[in-house]
Each structure stands twice: as structure tokens, then as C-alpha cells.
Amino acid sequence: MAYIQRHLQESILQLNREYPVLLVAGPRGSGKTTMLRMLIEAEDALPDGSLDRKARMRGVKKPSKRTRGCVSLDDLRERDLAKSDPALFLQLHRPPVLITEVQYAPELLPHIRAYADKYRRPGDFWLTGSHLYELMDTAYKELEKHVALLNLFPLSAQEKAGVDYPPFMPDGSSFVSQEGTVCEPEDFFESVWRGCMPQAEAGRHLDAAGEDDGASDGERWSSFYCKYLDSCIRKDVRDIGGSIDPVKFIRFFTAVAARATQVLNVKAISDEAGIDQITAKNWLGILANIGLIFYIHPFMHDALPRGIKTPKVFFYDTGLICYLTKWSSPESAFSGAFADALFENYVVSEIVKGYCHHGTPPHISYFRDRDGAEISLILDIGGVLYPVQIKYTAAPKKRMTSAFVMLEKEQIRRGDGAIICMADGIGRPGGGLLSVPARYL
């Protein structure tokens, strides 16, 4: 399988020269270990790991004074040692070292901190984990100033296309040199439906042995997500939630997927899944913790009218939505009533991944007042608010942004607005607005 370059690599190599510990958290299968193993090769090329991008792409090799080891806590023997005798574990796996799935042994973190305090050597520990919130909160408390925290999510559209543009900014000048990631609408629809998991993308025509298995695209796609969900439930969901009925959990997860981009309604989800609301809330927490869903919270300001206070739920991977809600082809997904929601989820997730994979978590929110007037996204960049409307249309109109007027307050610094849509190219609908094709994200 061909390795797909990840944008986060640049941030990792920079921070590796500054911090003793790097922690990369993200959902299972997002490519954390694969990326870091590739960077170990780059690190071996120069003693300080400071290869320029072209050299890394060529795979230049030079002798290294320190070879980084690698150990996975998915290995139950290694996990037992890390939990029962962390000091001995670190003697056997001396830095520099990559330790994957570190959430299974939080007992290691105080010993890693002690090692970092003693030696203060940048780049000694690379850690990965699949439990985002719980792990990153624990690491921040235990490792404090020694750790750089980063997130890696499934592939962005730019990573799949092999291009690297800055994170989305509603400014026409930032798109001058961009050609977009997908040219034809049919290719765009297929890309959204297929999803963005690295393993599925790299081996979409191959079986586990790397051979063409003769299966149809739809069969291979369905088989991948079936196995992926089974792995998530066995290794992550049960690790956090204990004994969980997988059939009920999939029914619940499907109810969540059917409400992607909607204001969170725990009662509706619990009713459809046949579980109580307390269980539904707990399971939603698990999905967020293992990086399968995320929330966009409402924007609040004293100068604005009272708005909805409940967050909206999104998925990092649109392919997972399509699998759970049984959209078996791109045509069926984008010709039905779910097309608007699927398009909006794709746009929001691409913006989030674009920022996170460049080492900068985004500050985004949405706004909806009691009368239904809504701004799909509000980006806070340096204290300036940029309103963005997301519309599944190839003909954007200025009237679609009428809700932007709510941000025209003396107390609010407002930047240019934008409509992200299906137009053929960058446009100016009027009033200083910018229309941006989704393929430019």
C-alpha cells in the first residue's frame, strides 16, 4: 500500500525539537502509528530528525546515533508490564521510543514525566492513543510543560489528493493558487460517500494480502466499515464503557448518524435506540472520547438575541455516516433527503481537519436564533468573526447569508463572509461575500 503523506508531519518534526514528549491522539485507524513509523525513517536519516520535506519524500537515509524503538500496548504482555511495573517497562524500552495506545497504561505517565524532568531531552517519547478527551486531559495534568498535544483524524480531502494548502480562511486571496482537490462532481460525491479512513483509501482495490480480491467496490467498502466498527467496539467502546451489547450500541450509533449536523436531541436518539437517556448520554460521551463524533457549540454574545444553546453533532468520517445509515452508493446518498446534511458534515469536518492537521485546533461555533435564522459556522480567527453559510447548491445567492447581519454589532469584530457550496469556481455573490466550492477545502 502506498503511504499517504499527512499534513501533521510538519508540526511533529518541529515540536520534536522542543518537547521531550509528543502525544498524538486520534480515532482508531486514523493513521497515527503509520505516520509516526514513517517519521522514524525520516528521523533515522539525520540525527536530529530535521529533514527538509523533499528529503523525506525521497526517503534519504543516513546513519543515526539514536534509533527509536517502537512498542504497542495492544500487546497484552507489554500492557501488563507497563501497568504493573512502569519503571521496568521504561528500562526495557529506553528512549527514544514510540509507545502506541498509551491510554491502556496511564500508570506510565508519571514515570515518563520523571524521566523528562531528569534528562530534559527533546523527542524522547512519542505517544499515541485512541481516547481523545480522557487521554489528553490526563496527559496534560501528568506531563504538564513536557508534552505537546496533537490530534490526527482520518484523511482530509487535501491529503487524499496529495496537496497541502493552508486551513480554510474566507479570504479570496487565499484561493488564488489553489486548484481544488476534486474536479468533477461525480468524483466529489464518491469521495464523500467513500469516506476518509487511510486503510480503506490505500487498499481500496486490494485484499488483506495486497492482492486484487475481485470484490465490487461497494462490497469492499461495506466489509471495511463492518470490520472497523467491530474493532472499535471490541477495543475502545468496551474498554471505556464495560460490558455493552454491541447490537444495541450499533442501533444507537445509527440513530446518531441519522441526526448528523442536527442540534443534539438525546431523547429522540434514546427513543429510537430503545435505551434510556442516561445510557444515551454515556454512549455519546464514549463516541466523542474515541474520536468518532464531535460537537460544534453555539456562539454566545451579549449583543445577540437569545439563541439555541444546544450543540450540533458531526462525524469526522462521512463514509461512516453513509455505512450506518445504509446509503449504498454515492448516487443514493446525494439524491435523497439526506444530501444537505451529508454535504454540511463533509464541509465542517474538512475545515476541522484542515486546522488540526496543521497543528492549530479551530475556534468554530454556529448560531441559530429562536426564529430559525442560522449561521452554519462562525470562525474566530484572532478575535475576528468570519460567518460561513454551507449550502448544497451550485447557484449561491446573497440572500442565503441574510443571517450574517446578526453579527453586525458594535461590540463584534466581523470579517468577510462566505458561502461554501457546489459552484464551479470561486465567486462573488455580492455584498463582499465569497462563494467557495467545497472541493477547495
C-alpha positions in Angstrom: 0.0 0.0 0.0 1.3 3.5 -0.8 1.7 5.8 2.1 -0.3 9.0 2.0 1.6 12.0 3.3 -0.1 13.6 6.4 0.0 17.4 6.9 0.6 16.9 10.7 4.1 15.6 9.9 5.5 19.1 9.7 4.2 20.1 13.2 5.5 16.9 14.7 9.1 17.3 13.4 9.1 20.9 14.6 7.8 20.1 18.1 10.1 17.1 18.3 13.0 19.6 18.7 11.2 21.4 21.5 9.4 18.9 23.7 10.5 15.7 25.5 7.1 14.1 24.9 4.8 14.2 21.8 1.3 12.8 22.2 -0.7 12.2 19.0 -4.4 11.4 19.8 -7.0 10.4 17.3 -9.6 7.7 16.5 -8.5 4.1 15.8 -7.4 3.6 12.3 -6.7 7.3 11.6 -3.1 6.5 10.7 -1.2 7.7 13.8 1.2 4.8 14.1 1.7 4.5 10.3 2.6 8.2 10.2 5.0 8.0 13.1 6.7 4.9 11.8 7.3 6.8 8.5 8.8 9.7 10.5 11.1 7.3 12.4 12.6 6.6 8.9 13.0 10.3 8.4 14.4 10.7 11.9 17.0 8.0 11.1 18.1 10.0 8.1 19.6 12.8 10.3 20.4 12.5 14.0 18.1 15.4 14.9 15.2 14.3 12.6 15.3 17.7 10.9 15.0 16.6 7.3 13.5 19.0 4.8 10.3 17.9 3.1 11.9 17.0 -0.2 14.5 14.8 1.5 11.8 13.0 3.5 9.8 12.4 0.3 12.8 10.9 -1.4 13.4 8.6 1.6 17.1 9.8 2.1 18.9 7.5 4.5 22.0 8.3 6.7 23.3 6.7 9.8 21.6 7.8 13.0 23.2 7.8 16.5 19.8 7.0 18.2 17.4 4.5 16.8 13.9 5.0 18.0 12.2 1.8 19.4 8.5 1.0 19.0 6.2 -0.8 21.3 2.4 -1.3 21.2 0.2 -1.6 24.3 -2.2 -3.6 22.2 0.2 -6.4 23.1 -1.3 -7.7 26.3 2.1 -8.7 27.7 3.6 -5.3 27.2 0.5 -3.7 28.6 0.6 -5.8 31.7 4.3 -4.8 32.3 3.6 -1.1 31.7 0.8 -1.2 34.2 2.4 -3.4 36.9 6.0 -2.2 36.7 6.3 1.1 34.7 9.9 1.6 35.8 11.0 -1.8 34.4 9.0 -1.2 31.2 11.0 2.0 30.6 14.2 0.2 31.3 13.4 -2.3 28.6 12.1 0.3 26.2 14.6 3.1 26.6 14.0 6.4 24.9 13.9 7.5 22.2 10.8 5.3 21.8 7.3 5.3 20.2 4.6 3.9 22.6 1.3 3.3 20.9 -2.2 3.0 22.5 -0.8 4.6 25.7 -4.4 5.0 27.1 -4.2 1.4 28.2 -1.5 2.2 30.8 -1.8 5.7 32.3 0.5 4.4 35.1 3.4 5.1 32.6 2.8 8.9 32.5 4.3 9.8 35.9 7.4 7.8 35.1 7.7 9.5 31.7 7.4 12.8 33.5 10.2 11.9 35.9 12.4 10.8 33.0 11.7 14.1 31.2 12.4 16.1 34.4 15.8 14.3 34.8 17.1 14.4 31.2 15.2 17.3 29.6 15.9 15.8 26.1 13.6 16.8 23.3 12.0 14.0 21.3 12.5 11.2 23.8 8.9 9.9 23.8 6.4 9.7 21.1 3.0 8.5 22.3 -0.3 7.7 20.6 -3.7 7.0 21.9 -7.3 6.4 20.7 -9.1 8.0 23.7 -9.0 11.7 22.8 -10.5 13.7 25.7 -9.7 11.4 28.6 -6.2 10.7 27.4 -5.3 14.3 26.5 -6.7 15.6 29.8 -4.7 13.0 31.8 -1.5 13.7 29.8 -1.9 17.4 30.3 -2.2 17.0 34.0 0.6 14.4 34.4 3.1 15.7 31.9 2.4 19.5 32.1 5.1 21.5 30.4 6.9 18.5 28.9 4.2 17.4 26.4 3.0 18.7 23.1 -0.6 17.6 22.4 -1.7 17.0 18.8 -4.7 15.4 17.0 -4.7 13.3 13.9 -8.1 12.4 12.4 -8.9 10.5 9.2 -7.5 11.7 5.9 -8.5 15.2 4.7 -9.5 15.7 1.1 -6.3 17.6 0.5 -4.2 14.7 1.9 -6.1 12.2 -0.3 -5.4 14.5 -3.3 -1.7 15.0 -2.4 -1.9 18.8 -2.0 -1.2 21.0 1.0 -2.9 24.3 1.3 -3.4 26.5 4.4 -6.5 25.9 6.6 -9.8 27.4 5.3 -10.0 31.2 5.5 -12.9 33.2 4.0 -10.5 35.4 2.0 -10.4 35.3 -1.8 -6.7 35.8 -2.0 -6.0 32.5 -0.2 -7.6 30.6 -3.1 -5.6 32.2 -5.9 -3.1 29.4 -6.3 -5.4 26.6 -5.4 -6.8 24.2 -7.9 -9.1 22.3 -5.6 -8.9 18.6 -4.6 -11.6 17.0 -6.8 -12.6 18.4 -10.2 -15.7 16.6 -11.3 -19.0 16.5 -9.2 -19.2 12.7 -9.6 -15.7 12.3 -8.1 -16.6 14.6 -5.3 -19.8 12.7 -4.4 -17.9 9.4 -4.5 -15.1 10.8 -2.3 -17.6 12.0 0.4 -19.5 8.6 0.3 -16.4 6.5 0.4 -15.0 8.3 3.5 -11.5 9.1 4.6 -10.1 6.2 6.6 -6.4 5.7 5.5 -6.6 1.9 5.3 -9.7 1.9 3.1 -8.2 4.6 0.8 -4.7 3.0 0.5 -6.1 -0.5 -0.1 -9.4 0.1 -1.8 -8.8 -2.4 -4.6 -6.8 -5.0 -2.6 -7.5 -7.7 -0.1 -5.6 -8.1 3.2 -2.6 -9.7 1.4 -2.3 -6.9 -1.1 -3.9 -8.7 -4.0 -6.9 -7.8 -6.1 -9.7 -9.7 -4.5 -12.2 -9.3 -7.3 -14.9 -7.9 -5.0 -17.0 -5.0 -6.1 -16.3 -1.5 -4.8 -19.5 -1.5 -2.7 -18.7 -4.9 -1.2 -15.2 -3.9 -0.2 -16.4 -0.6 1.2 -19.1 -2.3 3.3 -16.7 -5.0 4.5 -14.2 -2.4 5.7 -16.6 -0.4 7.8 -18.2 -3.6 9.2 -14.7 -4.7 10.5 -13.8 -1.2 11.5 -16.9 -0.8 13.8 -16.3 -4.3 15.2 -12.8 -3.3 16.1 -13.9 0.0 17.7 -16.5 -1.7 19.8 -14.2 -4.6 21.0 -11.1 -2.4 21.7 -12.4 1.0 22.6 -16.1 1.1 23.4 -15.9 -1.8 25.9 -12.7 -0.5 27.3 -14.4 2.7 28.4 -18.0 1.5 28.9 -17.5 -2.0 30.2 -20.0 -4.7 29.1 -22.0 -3.2 26.2 -24.5 -5.0 24.0 -23.0 -4.5 20.5 -26.3 -4.8 18.8 -27.9 -2.1 20.9 -24.8 0.1 20.5 -24.9 -0.1 16.7 -28.6 0.7 16.8 -27.8 3.7 19.0 -24.9 4.7 16.7 -27.1 4.5 13.7 -29.6 6.9 15.4 -26.8 9.3 16.0 -25.6 9.1 12.3 -29.1 9.8 11.1 -29.0 13.1 13.0 -25.6 14.2 11.9 -25.4 18.1 11.7 -28.6 18.4 13.7 -29.0 20.0 17.1 -28.4 17.2 19.6 -31.6 15.6 20.8 -30.7 12.9 23.3 -34.4 11.9 23.9 -35.0 11.3 20.2 -31.8 9.2 19.9 -32.6 7.2 23.0 -36.2 6.5 22.0 -35.1 5.3 18.5 -32.3 3.1 20.0 -34.5 1.7 22.7 -32.3 2.8 25.6 -32.7 5.3 28.4 -31.4 8.9 28.2 -28.7 8.4 30.8 -27.2 5.5 28.8 -27.5 7.5 25.6 -25.6 10.4 27.2 -22.9 8.0 28.4 -22.6 6.4 25.0 -22.4 9.8 23.3 -19.5 10.6 25.6 -17.8 7.4 24.5 -18.2 8.2 20.8 -16.7 11.6 21.4 -13.9 10.3 23.5 -12.8 7.7 20.9 -12.9 10.4 18.1 -15.8 9.2 16.0 -18.0 12.2 16.6 -17.5 15.8 17.7 -19.7 18.8 18.6 -20.0 22.3 17.3 -21.2 24.5 20.2 -23.4 27.6 19.7 -21.9 31.1 19.6 -23.0 33.2 22.6 -22.6 37.0 22.9 -24.4 39.6 24.9 -25.1 41.7 21.8 -27.0 38.9 20.1 -30.6 37.7 20.6 -31.2 34.6 22.6 -30.2 31.6 20.6 -30.2 27.9 20.7 -27.9 26.7 23.5 -27.5 23.0 22.4 -24.6 21.8 20.4 -24.8 20.1 16.9 -23.3 16.7 16.3 -20.9 15.9 13.5 -18.8 12.9 12.3 -15.1 13.1 11.3 -15.7 10.5 8.6 -18.7 10.8 6.2 -18.1 7.2 5.0 -19.1 6.0 8.4 -22.3 8.0 8.3 -23.2 6.5 4.9 -22.4 3.0 6.1 -24.5 3.3 9.3 -27.5 4.9 7.5 -27.3 2.4 4.7 -26.6 4.7 1.7 -25.1 2.0 -0.6 -23.8 4.3 -3.3 -22.8 8.0 -3.9 -25.9 8.4 -6.1 -28.3 7.3 -3.5 -26.6 9.4 -0.8 -26.7 12.6 -2.7 -30.1 12.3 -4.5 -32.1 11.9 -1.3 -33.3 14.0 1.6 -30.0 13.3 3.5 -27.9 15.1 0.9 -27.9 18.5 2.7 -26.8 17.0 6.0 -24.1 14.9 4.4 -22.7 17.9 2.5 -22.7 20.0 5.6 -21.0 17.3 7.7 -18.3 16.9 5.0 -17.6 20.7 4.9 -17.4 21.1 8.7 -15.2 18.0 9.1 -12.8 19.2 6.4 -12.4 22.6 8.0 -11.8 21.0 11.4 -9.2 18.5 10.0 -7.6 21.3 8.0 -6.8 23.2 11.1 -6.0 20.3 13.4 -3.6 18.7 10.8 -1.7 21.9 10.6 -1.2 21.9 14.4 -3.9 24.5 15.2 -7.3 23.5 16.6 -10.0 25.7 15.1 -12.2 28.0 17.1 -15.6 27.5 15.5 -19.2 27.7 16.5 -22.7 28.1 15.0 -25.6 30.4 15.7 -29.4 29.8 15.4 -31.9 32.1 17.0 -35.4 31.1 18.2 -37.0 32.1 14.9 -34.7 29.7 12.9 -32.3 32.2 11.4 -29.0 30.4 11.3 -25.3 30.8 10.5 -23.8 27.4 9.7 -20.3 28.3 11.0 -18.6 31.1 12.7 -14.8 31.1 12.6 -13.0 33.0 15.3 -9.6 33.9 13.9 -7.6 36.3 16.0 -10.7 37.7 17.6 -12.3 38.4 14.3 -15.5 36.5 13.5 -16.0 35.1 9.9 -19.5 33.9 9.2 -19.9 30.9 6.8 -23.0 29.5 5.3 -23.0 25.9 4.0 -25.4 25.3 1.2 -25.8 22.2 -1.1 -26.3 24.2 -4.2 -24.4 25.1 -7.4 -26.0 28.6 -7.5 -25.3 30.5 -4.3 -27.3 33.7 -3.7 -26.6 36.6 -1.5 -30.0 36.1 0.3 -28.6 32.9 1.7 -26.5 34.9 4.1 -29.2 37.2 5.4 -28.5 35.9 9.0 -25.0 37.4 8.8 -26.5 40.7 9.7 -26.8 39.5 13.3 -23.0 39.8 13.7 -23.0 43.5 12.5 -22.8 44.8 16.1 -20.6 47.5 17.5 -19.2 45.0 20.1 -18.3 42.4 17.5 -15.4 42.5 15.1 -16.7 40.8 11.9 -14.7 39.7 8.9 -15.7 38.7 5.4 -18.5 36.2 5.0 -18.5 33.1 2.7 -20.9 30.5 1.2 -19.4 27.0 0.8 -21.3 25.3 -2.0 -21.1 23.2 -5.1 -20.4 26.1 -7.5 -17.9 25.5 -10.3 -15.4 28.2 -9.2 -14.7 31.0 -6.7 -17.4 33.6 -7.0 -18.7 37.0 -5.6 -22.4 36.8 -5.0 -22.3 40.5 -3.8 -22.0 42.5 -0.6 -18.4 41.5 -0.1 -19.3 37.8 0.1 -17.2 35.0 -1.3 -18.6 31.7 -2.7 -16.2 28.8 -2.4 -16.7 25.3 -3.9 -16.4 22.5 -1.4 -13.7 21.0 -3.5 -11.4 23.8 -2.4 -11.4 22.7 1.2 
